[in-house]
Amino acid sequence: VQLQASGGGLVQPGGSLRLSCVASADTLYEVGWFRQAPGKGRDFVGSITKFGLTRYAGSVKVRFTISRDVLKNTVYLRMNSLRPEDTAVYSCAGRPLSSSPYNIWGQGTQVTVSS
């Protein structure tokens, strides 16, 4: 399985952006979004299971929404009320089983929040 993320860009504070993560096959148990800001480690943003269950990091829980289109094998990350501190490279990752680590990674997409 391969994952490909897209949709990043430059957005003003308070703006919105939607990222997409397309999977080459529908075999993953869970797809997660992660982000890495300059000079910092990679942080978990949120995820969605094949059953549609979602979870989020506390810092984005109210502002970000993860959804999926089963027919398109695509997971979306909708980001609202963006802040400069949301600036990071966002990546999607998948794991085949609930007991597996995230071991399938797509390339990242840059999100820059700036006026």
Backbone as CSV, one residue per row, in Angstrom:
resi,resn,N_x,N_y,N_z,CA_x,CA_y,CA_z,C_x,C_y,C_z
1,VAL,0.848,-1.194,0.000,0.000,0.000,0.000,0.880,1.239,0.000
2,GLN,0.497,2.220,-0.791,1.198,3.502,-0.809,0.219,4.609,-0.466
3,LEU,0.743,5.642,0.180,-0.068,6.786,0.553,0.505,8.036,-0.084
4,GLN,-0.364,8.906,-0.519,0.079,10.159,-1.116,-0.748,11.306,-0.549
5,ALA,-0.069,12.217,0.114,-0.722,13.381,0.706,-0.585,14.581,-0.211
6,SER,-1.583,15.436,-0.161,-1.551,16.658,-0.965,-2.483,17.690,-0.347
7,GLY,-2.420,18.901,-0.884,-3.345,19.933,-0.453,-2.753,21.028,0.396
8,GLY,-1.476,20.944,0.688,-0.861,21.977,1.509,-0.725,23.294,0.763
9,GLY,-0.345,24.322,1.500,-0.168,25.620,0.885,-0.013,26.710,1.917
10,LEU,-0.112,27.934,1.443,-0.016,29.107,2.304,-1.417,29.617,2.597
11,VAL,-1.715,29.837,3.854,-3.031,30.323,4.241,-2.867,31.357,5.354
12,GLN,-3.763,32.310,5.398,-3.704,33.335,6.427,-4.249,32.805,7.750
13,PRO,-3.828,33.383,8.840,-4.383,32.991,10.142,-5.900,33.118,10.134
14,GLY,-6.548,32.130,10.695,-8.003,32.084,10.692,-8.592,31.390,9.480
15,GLY,-7.758,31.100,8.518,-8.228,30.463,7.299,-8.384,28.958,7.429
16,SER,-8.762,28.342,6.320,-9.009,26.902,6.294,-8.245,26.251,5.150
17,LEU,-8.041,24.967,5.318,-7.348,24.190,4.299,-7.788,22.745,4.435
18,ARG,-7.832,22.033,3.326,-8.149,20.619,3.388,-7.034,19.805,2.735
19,LEU,-6.509,18.894,3.490,-5.487,17.984,2.989,-6.131,16.657,2.598
20,SER,-5.530,16.010,1.625,-6.013,14.706,1.171,-4.904,13.673,1.284
21,CYS,-5.292,12.466,1.587,-4.352,11.347,1.643,-4.990,10.198,0.872
22,VAL,-4.419,9.897,-0.277,-4.962,8.845,-1.129,-4.170,7.567,-0.917
23,ALA,-4.882,6.470,-0.669,-4.251,5.168,-0.507,-4.395,4.361,-1.795
24,SER,-3.367,3.590,-2.108,-3.400,2.800,-3.342,-4.280,1.565,-3.206
25,ALA,-4.619,1.200,-1.968,-5.492,0.055,-1.734,-6.232,0.246,-0.423
26,ASP,-7.361,-0.409,-0.292,-8.188,-0.275,0.905,-7.901,-1.423,1.862
27,THR,-6.689,-1.434,2.409,-6.293,-2.527,3.292,-5.834,-2.056,4.664
28,LEU,-5.949,-0.788,4.923,-5.435,-0.249,6.172,-6.490,-0.254,7.263
29,TYR,-6.058,-0.531,8.457,-6.981,-0.453,9.596,-7.203,1.007,9.993
30,GLU,-6.131,1.777,9.955,-6.241,3.153,10.423,-5.284,4.047,9.628
31,VAL,-5.729,5.236,9.347,-4.887,6.240,8.707,-4.776,7.429,9.652
32,GLY,-3.562,7.851,9.890,-3.334,8.967,10.787,-2.669,10.125,10.084
33,TRP,-2.863,11.292,10.664,-2.174,12.497,10.201,-1.177,12.915,11.284
34,PHE,-0.016,13.298,10.818,1.045,13.758,11.704,1.597,15.062,11.155
35,ARG,2.250,15.821,12.001,2.864,17.041,11.526,4.198,17.269,12.239
36,GLN,5.078,17.938,11.513,6.384,18.258,12.068,6.717,19.706,11.750
37,ALA,6.793,20.503,12.796,7.157,21.906,12.653,8.675,22.033,12.594
38,PRO,9.162,23.127,12.045,10.613,23.308,11.944,11.292,23.201,13.305
39,GLY,12.301,22.371,13.389,13.064,22.233,14.611,12.386,21.442,15.708
40,LYS,11.258,20.811,15.396,10.522,20.051,16.396,10.307,18.621,15.944
41,GLY,9.863,17.811,16.860,9.585,16.429,16.547,8.248,16.264,15.852
42,ARG,7.980,15.055,15.397,6.728,14.779,14.713,5.629,14.534,15.743
43,ASP,4.495,15.176,15.533,3.372,15.071,16.459,2.170,14.428,15.789
44,PHE,1.447,13.684,16.558,0.191,13.100,16.108,-0.868,14.196,16.038
45,VAL,-1.611,14.223,14.936,-2.688,15.198,14.765,-4.050,14.544,14.977
46,GLY,-4.256,13.424,14.321,-5.520,12.721,14.431,-5.525,11.513,13.519
47,SER,-6.579,10.709,13.629,-6.657,9.507,12.810,-8.094,9.073,12.623
48,ILE,-8.268,8.149,11.678,-9.585,7.570,11.433,-9.401,6.096,11.117
49,THR,-10.244,5.253,11.721,-10.160,3.829,11.465,-11.050,3.447,10.289
50,LYS,-10.929,2.206,9.877,-11.762,1.741,8.772,-13.230,1.679,9.164
51,PHE,-13.507,1.776,10.462,-14.886,1.810,10.934,-15.396,3.237,11.050
52,GLY,-14.526,4.198,10.729,-14.944,5.587,10.793,-14.755,6.250,12.139
53,LEU,-14.103,5.582,13.058,-13.855,6.162,14.371,-12.681,7.125,14.293
54,THR,-12.837,8.276,14.877,-11.787,9.298,14.812,-11.260,9.641,16.200
55,ARG,-10.044,10.112,16.227,-9.464,10.649,17.459,-8.526,11.772,17.064
56,TYR,-8.340,12.705,17.999,-7.577,13.899,17.703,-6.655,14.265,18.855
57,ALA,-5.603,14.970,18.488,-4.768,15.587,19.515,-5.556,16.741,20.127
58,GLY,-5.310,16.976,21.403,-6.061,18.005,22.099,-5.930,19.385,21.477
59,SER,-4.793,19.663,20.900,-4.548,21.003,20.372,-5.339,21.310,19.100
60,VAL,-5.880,20.280,18.461,-6.605,20.502,17.200,-8.035,20.003,17.260
61,LYS,-8.442,19.409,18.351,-9.701,18.668,18.425,-10.901,19.468,17.958
62,VAL,-10.982,20.706,18.289,-12.146,21.507,17.923,-12.016,22.075,16.514
63,ARG,-10.813,22.270,16.053,-10.597,22.987,14.795,-10.412,22.068,13.581
64,PHE,-9.929,20.859,13.812,-9.636,19.953,12.698,-10.650,18.820,12.650
65,THR,-10.947,18.353,11.436,-11.863,17.237,11.257,-11.287,16.257,10.239
66,ILE,-11.294,14.991,10.591,-10.837,13.946,9.684,-12.049,13.189,9.168
67,SER,-12.061,12.978,7.875,-13.146,12.227,7.251,-12.554,11.350,6.153
68,ARG,-13.411,10.549,5.564,-12.901,9.668,4.515,-13.943,9.442,3.443
69,ASP,-13.452,9.140,2.246,-14.291,8.741,1.126,-13.861,7.326,0.766
70,VAL,-14.665,6.361,1.146,-14.309,4.957,0.966,-14.132,4.613,-0.514
71,LEU,-14.998,5.155,-1.340,-14.943,4.830,-2.771,-13.662,5.354,-3.413
72,LYS,-13.133,6.440,-2.872,-11.923,7.033,-3.433,-10.669,6.630,-2.662
73,ASN,-10.828,5.793,-1.633,-9.688,5.420,-0.784,-8.930,6.655,-0.313
74,THR,-9.665,7.652,0.082,-9.065,8.932,0.453,-9.501,9.351,1.854
75,VAL,-8.548,9.828,2.609,-8.794,10.391,3.932,-8.486,11.883,3.864
76,TYR,-9.361,12.676,4.463,-9.213,14.120,4.425,-8.919,14.666,5.817
77,LEU,-8.163,15.742,5.834,-7.938,16.494,7.065,-8.390,17.921,6.797
78,ARG,-9.533,18.257,7.351,-10.058,19.603,7.215,-9.562,20.426,8.393
79,MET,-8.895,21.526,8.098,-8.305,22.366,9.135,-8.949,23.744,9.088
80,ASN,-9.600,24.117,10.160,-10.241,25.422,10.278,-9.534,26.263,11.334
81,SER,-9.789,27.558,11.292,-9.229,28.482,12.282,-7.733,28.271,12.450
82,LEU,-7.045,28.223,11.348,-5.612,27.933,11.384,-4.825,29.037,12.069
83,ARG,-3.797,28.611,12.764,-2.936,29.510,13.531,-1.501,29.390,13.026
84,PRO,-0.696,30.402,13.239,0.712,30.299,12.822,1.411,29.065,13.394
85,GLU,1.032,28.665,14.593,1.661,27.490,15.200,1.238,26.174,14.553
86,ASP,0.286,26.229,13.625,-0.081,25.029,12.866,0.850,24.820,11.672
87,THR,1.730,25.777,11.438,2.683,25.650,10.348,3.565,24.434,10.549
88,ALA,3.595,23.567,9.551,4.354,22.319,9.663,4.263,21.555,8.345
89,VAL,5.063,20.521,8.261,4.900,19.539,7.195,3.939,18.476,7.708
90,TYR,2.866,18.285,6.988,1.846,17.323,7.382,1.995,16.050,6.554
91,SER,1.980,14.931,7.237,2.113,13.636,6.573,0.992,12.713,7.007
92,CYS,0.617,11.815,6.114,-0.333,10.774,6.503,0.405,9.445,6.594
93,ALA,-0.105,8.612,7.452,0.515,7.310,7.675,-0.568,6.281,7.927
94,GLY,-0.258,5.037,7.614,-1.242,3.990,7.805,-0.693,2.807,8.554
95,ARG,-1.597,2.078,9.167,-1.203,0.818,9.787,-2.245,-0.233,9.423
96,PRO,-1.752,-1.437,9.098,-2.659,-2.475,8.599,-3.539,-3.108,9.666
97,LEU,-3.076,-3.104,10.907,-3.813,-3.706,12.008,-3.862,-2.723,13.168
98,SER,-4.807,-2.936,14.053,-4.905,-2.068,15.223,-3.693,-2.221,16.136
99,SER,-3.031,-3.372,16.042,-1.859,-3.624,16.887,-0.556,-3.242,16.201
100,SER,-0.636,-2.800,14.972,0.568,-2.443,14.220,0.958,-0.997,14.476
101,PRO,2.230,-0.717,14.336,2.630,0.687,14.357,2.284,1.331,13.017
102,TYR,2.364,2.651,12.970,2.214,3.334,11.692,3.486,3.055,10.887
103,ASN,3.408,2.167,9.921,4.605,1.791,9.191,4.519,2.038,7.689
104,ILE,3.459,2.688,7.283,3.317,3.060,5.875,3.139,4.571,5.828
105,TRP,4.109,5.228,5.217,4.115,6.689,5.257,4.047,7.273,3.855
106,GLY,3.266,8.330,3.739,3.247,9.098,2.511,4.213,10.263,2.637
107,GLN,4.445,10.938,1.538,5.316,12.108,1.596,4.543,13.252,2.253
108,GLY,5.237,14.186,2.805,4.579,15.281,3.494,4.152,16.388,2.561
109,THR,3.265,17.218,3.084,2.827,18.396,2.353,2.938,19.596,3.290
110,GLN,3.502,20.673,2.789,3.792,21.823,3.639,2.550,22.689,3.831
111,VAL,2.283,23.019,5.071,1.225,23.964,5.420,1.878,25.137,6.126
112,THR,1.669,26.314,5.588,2.230,27.527,6.178,1.101,28.491,6.488
113,VAL,1.011,28.873,7.750,-0.021,29.810,8.190,0.671,31.124,8.517
114,SER,0.417,32.114,7.686,1.113,33.387,7.847,0.339,34.481,7.132
115,SER,0.433,35.670,7.678,-0.191,36.819,7.034,0.809,37.526,6.125
